[in-house]
């Protein structure tokens, strides 16, 4: 980069060691802090301002400490202790801004609502399985990237926790680990520890503000800007950078594919530009090496699913991209936002235009271009009956422009008073960080308002029907149908999140495994519902003759005279909302035979095969 950097750059090998050490330390310390916080009696976030105050105070101490150490570093007072503390500050920000507000609940951001229900279901499955099991369908390899969830399952096993219970500490620990790794990575790329610390802190603040509800995606997204700069260096001949990019793409593909696609597209764009401008095929060699290495790593997670696609006889169908909210109909323009982040992004935009010819700045520009191209393609793809989920790229675009903004400020440190700029950046970072709980207030409130796997609400208000889930699970298991083995049909997504039975069908086609034959299963459920009234005595036989493993239990809502009610979901994209729920009613008399036991538990009718 510019001559402002290169004062304290680290060799590649030392960078790799420090990055790994920082990630491990950040994750372990965050987990330790989580255990401490959950043993302190703090009030609920949605009924008190105490945790807000503690979060802000902690953030002030952390950012202030980093600022003081950074100023001392610039004045020549350097030590490995200062370097380690500065690297761990972003991890502390995760604990302060997310961990403290959630300290009085067992649930993570947004509780157990919709998407978090699916994610918790998958984490519960991975806690019970060491393999590639699908979150819902028995006998199918997972289509959803399993990396973060599989590792979370191992963490649950090590800590002796259930899958749903480990979600919050695992999310906080992995976010903290990723945040801690950013500083040594950017120190290598910029050659300046203070600059690296500023980028790491701002990146962490942006990600926690815009994407923390999806932790596995947030961890991947944190490194997209760094991956762009590394990509240029790799294609320029650095094999250490090529190895780093290959490892990042391989691991990220096992966590969250959309951000991986943006990073991979950036690599290809940079390679094409270099080959064209230099009239040389030299960048092609590292490009192919990166591709081969990343695919080899990603195949560990994706191999079984792809093999089943090739060798299985299931009808492949997917509606995962059938989603276009209003955010997906406009291009993110963060530099026009009337906020501190908007101002930083505006500075970054100006810096990009002025310094576009500098290779690393141009690499960040290439990544920005890839994001906007993807957003455009996502809008155009609606003509083909789908989308590319381009609306999810806003956080990456903000990261990229904010990173450029920090680089622009750091570039001026050689012309102006570096201490003054450090103070200004620190105050700006504090404003961003203390805003994180407010930006996530709705999600934090939901974590306190939802009923958890113990049948309790963290805010001590009366729990919903989820209070009966444990009794339902016990009733099913008393009949010999065990979790992680038996197939159950229900439309109660939260039940499956807390109790990892296999599902006869997924809850919506958008989260269903493409190999699961979602619509065919829906049709069979409709046939069973009709048969329960037309010929009740033949229902058990029809269920037994299903082409898939039949449900050992059904969990319905007891609607009295109207029968037992459940719902099936239909994809209605391009309409928004993109799901229509259809009510199905089963005749209670069809379950009066000797094949079934029925018990009314709360509002539920639980039907179990003897």
N, C-alpha and C positions, 0 to 999 in steps of 0.2 A: 504494500500500500504506500501511502505517502511517507515522507521522511519523518513525520511526526511519530511514527511507530518504529519499533526495532530497538528499543532501549533495554528491554528485559525479556526477549523472546526465549523460549525453551526449545531444546532439541526434540525431535519427533518421539523418540523413545521415552524420554522423561515426561513429555506431554501425555502419552498414553498411560503411563503409570499414575501420574497425578490425576488424570481424568477418572480412572477406575477407582482410585483411593477416595477422591472427592465424592463420587457417586455412592460408594459404600458407606462412607462416613455420614453423608447427608441423609441417606435412607435410614441408617441405624439410629442416628440421633433424633430424626423425626419420629420414628417408631417409639423410641424411649420417651420422647416428649408426649406422644399420644397416650401412652400408658399412665404417665403422671397426670395429665389433664383429666383422664377419665376416672381418676381416683380422688379428684377434688370435687367438692359439691358446688358446682356453678349453676346459676339459673338458666332457664331456656332462653335462647336467642330471641324467640318471638314473643316473650313476655317480660323481657328485661333488657336494659341497656348495658349491663355489667360486662358481658363478653365483648361487646363493641368497643367499650373503653379499654379493656385489656388488650384487644387486638391492635388498636391504634397505638397504645403505649409501647407494646412490644415491637411494633413496626418502626416506631420512632427510634428506639434504642438500637435496633439492628441496622437501619439505614445510617443513623448517626455514627455508629461504630465503624461501619464500612467507609464512610466519608473521612473520618479522622485518620484511619489507617492508610487510606489512599493518598491523602495529603502528605502524611509522613513518608510514604513510599516515594512520592515525587520529590521530596526533599532529601532523599538518599537514606532514610532510616528504614532499612529493609531487613526482613528476617523471614524464615520459613513459617514462623508462627503467624506473622501478619498475612502472609500469602494464604495460609490454610484458613484463617478466620474470614478473610475477604471472600474466599471461594465458597464458604459455608453460609454466608449471609443470605443468598437467595433461597437456600433450603429453609433457613429460619423464617423467611418471609412466607413460605408455604404454611408452616405451622402457625404463624401469627395470624395470617389472614383467612385461612380455611380451617385449620385445626382447632384454634380457640373458639370460633363461633359454633363449631360442631361438638364442643367438648361435653355437652350434656345430652347428646343423643347417640344412639348406636348406628343410625342410618347416615348415608352419605348425602351429598347435595341432591335435591329433588326427591329425597326419600325413596319411595318404591313406585314412583309414577311411570307409567308407560315404558319409555325406553330404559329407564333404570330398572324396571321390572325384568326386562329381557336380559340386561347385563348381569343383574344379580342371579337370575336363573342360570346363566352360563357359568358364573363364578362358582355357584353351588355345585354344578355338574363337574367342573374341573377339580373341585375339592374332593370329590368322591372318585375321580378317575385319573389315572396317570396317562391315558391314551388320548385319542383324537375324537372322543365322543361328542355327538351333536347335543346341543342344549336341550332339545325336545325329543327328537326322533330316536328310538332305540335301534341300534345296529347300523347307523349311518355315521360316516366321518364328518366332522364339523366343517361347515362352509365359512362361518364367522371366524376371522383370524384369532387364533387361540393363544398367542404368545403371552400377553399380559395376564390373561385369565388362568392359563396353566401355571405360570409362576405364582400367581395369587393363591391358587389352590395348594401349591407346595408350602407357601407361607402359612396358610391356614392349618395345614397338617402339622407344621413345625410348632405353631403356637397353640395347637389344640383348640382351634376355633372352628365354628361352622362357616360355610361359604358366605352367607349373607352378613354374618357378623364381622368377617375380615375385610369386607369391601371398603369401609371407611379408612381403617389404618393402612391398608395396602395402597389405596389411592393416594393418601397423604405421603406415605413413604416413597412411592415411586415418583410422584411429582417433585418431592424434595430431592431425591437422588438425581433426577434429570436437571433440576435447577442448579445443583451444586456442580455438576459436570460442565456446565456452560462456561464458567470462568476460565478453567485451564485450557479449554478448546479455543476460546476467543483470545486468550493470552498468546497462544501459538500463532493465531491468524493475524493479530494486530501488533504483537510485540510489546504490548503495554498492559500491565496488570490493572491499573485504574480504568483504562478504556474497556478492558474485558469485563471488569466488575460492573461497570455502568450498563453495558449491553446485557449482561446476564440478569441484572436486577430489573431492568426495564422489560426484557423479554418475559421474565417470570411474571411480572405485574400484568402484562398484556394477556398472556395465556390464562392466568388465573381469573382475569376479568371476563374473558370472552369464551373460554373453552374448558374450564375446570370441571364442569359437570360430566365431561367425557374424558376421564383421566388418561386412558391409554392413547387416545388421539392427541391429547395435550402434550404428553411426553414426547411423542414423535414430532409434533409441530414445533416444539422448542428449538429443534436442531435444523430446521429447513434453511434458515439464512446461512448458518455455518456450513451446511452441506453444499450450498451454492458456491461459496468461496473455495472450499476444499475441492469441488469439482473442477474449477479452473486450474488449480495447482496440479491436480491429478492429470488433467489433459495436457498440461504444460510440461509434464515429464516427471512429476514427483510420485514415486511408487508408494511412498508412505501415505500420501494423500489418497491415492487410488485405493489402497487397502482400507483406509478409514471410510471412504465413500461406499465401498462394497459392503462393509460390515453394517454401516448405517442403513443402507437400502434393504439389505437382507433381513435385519432385525425389524425395521419399521414395517416391511411387508407382512411380517408375522403379527404386527400390532394393529396397524390401521392403514389400509391400502390407498385411500384417497391422497393423503399427504405424501405417501411414497410415490404415487404416480406423478405428483407435481415435482418432487425432487428428481425423479428419473427423467422426466421431460426436460428439466433444466439442464441436466448433464448432456442430454442429446443435443439440445439447442446450442450449448457452449461448444460442444465438439464440432457441430456443423459450421458455426461461425469461425472457429479457429482453422478448420480445414479449408474454408473458402478464402479467408483473408491471408493465410500463410501459403496457400496453394501447396499444401502438404497433407499426406495421409497419416502423418505421425500420430495425431490424436486418436486415430482409430484403434490403435493397439491398446492403450489404457481403457478406452471406451468398452471394447470387447471384454477386457479383463474384469472391469467393474461389473458388467452385465453377467458374466459367467459366475463370478464370486457371489454376487448378491442373489442370483437365482439358486445357487447351491445352498445358501443359508436359508432362504425362504422355503425351499422344498421340504425342509424338516417339518414345517407347519402345514404346508399346502399339498405335499405329496399324496397322502392317503385320499384326500378329496378328489384331486385330479385323476388319480388312478381309478377311483370308483366311477367318475364321469365316463372314462374310456371303457371300462369293463362291465359296469352295471347295466341293468335293464330298466332302470327307472326312467320315467319321462321327465326330462330336464326342463324346468320352467322357473323363472325368477322375476320378481317385481321389485327387487331391492332398490332400483333407481326410479321407481314410480312415485316421486315426491318433488313437488315444486311449490314451496311456500312463497310468500310475497318477497322475502329477502332474496330469493333466487331470480327475481325479475329486474334487478338493478345491479350496476357495477359498484363495488365498494370504493368510496372516495374518502378515505380517512383524513386526508390532508385538508379537507374542507370542513371538518368537524370543529365546532367551537369548544375546544377542550385542550388540555395540556398535551394529550396524546396527539390530537389533531395538529397542534403547533409543531410538535416534534416531527410528525410525518411530513408536514409542509417543508420544514427545513431539510428533511431527507429527500424530498422530491427535487428541491432546488439543487442539492448536492449531487443527486443522480444526473441531472441534466448537465451540470457544469463539469462533472468529473467522469462522465460516461466512458471516456476512453481509457481510464485506468482499469486494468484487468479485473481486480476484485470488485470494484464498484460496478463494472459492467456485468459481472457474474450475478450480483444481487439484482441488477436490472433485468437480466435474463430470467431469473426466477419470478420477478414481478410480472414480466411479460407472459410467462407460462401460466401464471395464475389467472390473468385477465383473458388469455386465450381459452383456458378451461371454462371460465365463467361464460364466455361467449358461446363456446361449443355446447355448454349445458343448456343454454337458452334455445339454441338452434335445434338441439336434439329432441325438443318437445314435438317437433314436426314428425319425428319417427316414433312417437309414443312413449318416450322415456325422458330422462334427464341425466346429467352427470353430477348432480348434487353440488353444483358450483357455489351455492350459498354458504357452504361450510368453509370456504377458503378465505373468508373475511379476516379471520384471526391471523392467518399466515401473511396476508397482504399488509395488515397493520404491523406485524412483526418486522417485515422486510423494510418498510419505510421508516419505522422507528429506529431500526438498526442503522440505517443510513443517516438518520438524524443524529444519533450518538457519534458516529464517525465524523460527521461534519463538525460537531462541537469539539471533539478531540483534536481535529485537524487545526482548530484555531488556538489550541492550548500553547502552540509554539509562538504565537503572535501576541497573545494576551496573557493575563495573569491566570496561570493554571489553577491556583487555589480558589480564586473567585469562581471560575467555571465549575470546579469540583463542588463547591457549595451550592451553586445554582442547580447542577444536575442532581445533587443529593436531595434538595428541597423538592424538585420536580418528581424524583423517584418516590419520596415519601407521600406526596399527594396522590400518585398513582396507586401506591400500595394501600394506603388507608381507605381508598375508594373501593377496594376489592369486596369487602363484606357487603357494602351497600349495593354494589352491582349484582351480587349473588343473593340478595335478601330473599327474593321469592323462593329460590332453591333451598336456602337455609331454613326458612320458615317451614317448607314442606317436609324437611327432614325431621322436624319436631312434631309436625301434625299427623304424619303417617303412623300407622300401627306397625311395629317391628315384629321380628320373628318370635319374640317372647310374648306377643299379644299385648304390648304396652305402647302408649304414646309418651314420648319424652317430655312433652309439656304438661303431662299429668291430667289432660282432659280425657274423657271417656274414649276408649278405642273403638274402632269400627268393627265390622264383621270379621276382620282378621284375627280377633281374639279367639275365634273358634278353630283356627287352622290346626293348631297342635292337637286338639281333641279329634279332629277329622283324620289327621295323619295316623294317630294312634289307633283309631278304629279300623282303618284300612290295614295297618300292619298287624293288628290282632288276628286278622284273617289269613295271615301268611304272605301278604303282598308287600314286599319290602321296598323302601326307597332305593333309588338307583338300580332297580330291577323291574318292578312292576310298571305296567302302562296304565295311566289314568286319563280319563277324559274330563276336562272342566274348562270353563272359560274364565276361571279365577286365576289370572296371571300371577297375582301376589302369592297365592298358595304354592305354585310351582317354583317361585323364586326362593321361598323359604324351605320347601320340602322337595328335594330333587327326584321325584318320580319322573318317569318318562311320560311324555304326552302323546295321546293318540293323534293329535294335530297341533300345529303351532297356533298361536293366537291371531296373527295376521300373516298374510302372504309376504309382506315386506321383510319380516324377520325370519321367515321360514327357509329352511334348507332347500335349494332348488331341486334336490333329489327327493324331497319329501312328498311330492305329488299332493300338494295342498288342496287344490280344488277337487280332486277325486275323493279325497277323504271327507271334504265338506259334503259332497254329494251322497256319500255313504251315510253320514250322520243324518242328512235330510231323509233318506230312505228309512233309516231306523226309527226316526221320530214318527213318520207316517205309518209305518208298520205297527208301532206300539198301539195305535188306535184301530187300524184296520184288522189286525190279527195278533192280539197281544201275546198269545201262546207261542208264536213263532219268533219272537224277538230274540230270545237267548240263542236260538239256533242260527239266526241271521248274523248275530254278532260273532258267534264262534266261527262262521264261515268267511269272515273278512279276509281279504287278501293280505292284510297287514296284521301284526299281532294285536288281538282285540283288547279292549280296556278291561282291566280287572276290577275297576271301580269307576263310577260316575259321580261327579259332584254337581248337583243341580241347585237352583234356587227353588224353594217350595212355594209355589204360587196358589196353594189351596185348590179350589175347584178347577182352576185353569190347568192344573197339572204341574209337572216339573219343568222348569224353564232353564234354557241355556241360550247362548248366542254363537253364531258363526260369523266370520268377517269376510267381506268381499272387497277386492280391489276395484275402485271406481275412478282411478286416474284416467284422464287429467283433471277430474274434479278435485277441489280442495275444500274440506278435508278429503283425503284420498281413500278413506275406508268407510264402508257402510256395514252396519251390524244388523244381522237378521235374527230375530227371535225364533227359537225352536221349542216346541212343547212335547214332552214325553208323557204318555199315559201312565200314571202310577200303578194301575192294575197290571201292567205288563211286567212289573217287578214283584208281584205277589207269589210267584212260583217258588219251588224248592231250590232253584239255582241261585237265588239272591237273598241277601240280607239288606234291610233298609233301616236307617236310623235318621231321625230328624235332629240335627245339631244346629241350634240357633236358627238362622234363616235358611239353612241348607238341608237338602235331602241327599244323604250319602248312600249310594247304592253300591254294594260290594258283592262280588262273585264269591260264592262259598267254595 
